[in-house]
Amino acid sequence: VYTRDTTGDEFCFKAQPSSGLVQCETVANLESERSNLEGDVDTLENEVNALDTEQSVAENLEMELGNVDTLVEELTSDLTTTTSGRVRRQEEPTTPLQGPTTCDEISDIIDLLADEATTDAERLILARKILLTKIKKCRSK
């Protein structure tokens, strides 16, 4: 018979064979397990934050690549005026970037965008760099 000091309740344990597993653990073992689980939770929360950041970068990249497509179309079109309904964002990048000054530089950056080894964060910087160009027209070679 087991008696709790605080309530006076009694619990009887019957001695008979059981298919279950009985295991006694000390408070120290349970606290250690709790600490390990809290560490796992922290690790998972960090992974979620990293995935959220990655998703945000990917969404920004998708938007900026759309702007790059529009700009490349404007630069390479045969029309002398552009009538794009898109408006470039005026947000300044966190690090001062200089836009490409030649059409060849734009082409090189586009090649880097297509490189599978380039991360999404790097692609986002490259896309924003292209959008900073002052070039108004490019011609095919």
N, C-alpha and C positions, 0 to 999 in steps of 0.2 A: 504494500500500500504506500502510495506517495501522497504527502500532505503539503499543500502550499501554506506558507507561513502567513500570507496576507489575507487570505479569504477563508481558510479552514476547509476548503474543498478537498475531497479525497478522490484519488484516482486509483483504480485497481487494475493491475496488469495480469492477465491470465497467462499462465505458462503452458503453451501448446505449440506444436509445430506450425510454421507459417511459410508460405511461398515468398513472402516479402523479405527484404534485406533490412536488418536493423543495424544501425550504426550510431554510436555515441560520439558526439563531437564536443570539444571544449569551446568555451567562449572565445578563446584566442584563435582557434581554427576558424570559427565563423567570422571573426573580425578580419582575419587575414584574407578569407575568401571575399568578404565585402570590399576590402581595399583593392583586391585584384579586379573585381567587377567594376568598381568606380574608375580604375585605370582604363579598363576596356571601354567604358562609357566615354571617357575623355578622348580616347583614341578615335572612337566612332564619331564624336562631335567634331573633331578636327578634320576627319575625312569628309564629313558633310559640308563643313565650311570650305574646304578646298574644292569640292565639287560645285558648290554654289558659285565660287569665284570663277571656276573654269566655265561654268554655264554663262555667267555674265560676260566673260571675255568672248565666248563664242557668239553670243547674241550681238554684242557690239561689233564683232568682226563681220558678221553677216550684213549688218546695216552699212558698215563702211565699205565692204566689197561691192555692195550695190551702188554706192556713191562713186567708187572707182570705175565700175563698169560704165556708168553714165559719163564720167569725165573722159574715159578712153574713147567712148563713142563720139563725144563732142570733138575731141582732138583729132580723130581720124576720119571724121565724116567729110564728104565732099561739099557740104553746104558752107556758105561763108558766114552765116549767122547761126547761133544756137537758140533753140526754143525749148529747152528742157524745163519741165515744170518742177524739177527738184531744186531744193535750196541747200547749199552747203552749210554745215554747222559752223558756228562762229567760235565754238569752244576752243580755248587754247590748250595745247597738250601740256602735260605736267613737265616734260623736258623739252627744251627748245629744239624743234626739228627744223631742218631746212629742206624745202621741197627740191625735187630734181630740177636741174636747169637745162637739161637737154632731153630730147625724145629718147635717145639711147639709154640715158639713166632711168627713165620710166620703164623702158623695156627690160632693163636689168632687174629692176625691182619686181616687175611682174613675174620674171623667171623665178625670183626668190619666193614669191607668193605661191608659186606652183610646186616648189620643192617640198617633198613629203617630210623632210627632216626639219622643216621650219615649224615651230610651235604656233598655236593660235595666238598667243600673246605677241610673238614676234610678227606674225602676219598682221595683227591689228596695228602695230607701230608702222609697218611698211605701208599699209593701206592709208594711214593718216599722213604719212610722208608724201605719198603720191598726191594726195588731195591738197597739199600745200604748194604745188607747182604754180608758177606764174606763166607757164607756157600756154599759148592759146591755140596752136595748131601744130600737128605733126604730119609728115608726108611719108608714104611708103617708099622703101628703097627699091 
